[in-house]
Each structure stands twice: as structure tokens, then as C-alpha cells.
Amino acid sequence: MRDEIDARIWADHHEVFAEGIDRALLGLRSAAARFAAWDGSSHQLIALLLAFAITGLTFNNTAA
């Protein structure tokens, strides 16, 4: 019974799911292209690394 319900849900929503995955991959691809074309200003790089460090250190506390 559960398999049939899951199959019906998948049949109804698989196109929306696939489009969402495609949009996410396209976003990652465009972000990678923008990063590759970045001029590499040092203050921007330091701010980027600091933001990742702060997020990494505090994520466990804020995710709950």
C-alpha cells in the first residue's frame, strides 16, 4: 500500500523535482563561472573566507 502511494506521489511530482534539480545545477554552474571570472580582490577574498569560517563555527548552534 505504501509503495503504491509513493509511486503515485512520484508520478505526480517528478517533473517539478527534476526542474528544481536542473535549476540548482544551473545556479551552481553560473556561480562557478562567476567565481572563475572574479578579479580576486584581496579584501573580498578575506571577507569570503571569514564568512565561511563564521558560518562553519556557528552552524551547529544556529541549525537547531
Helices and strands as residue ranges (DSSP letters): H 2-36, H 42-62
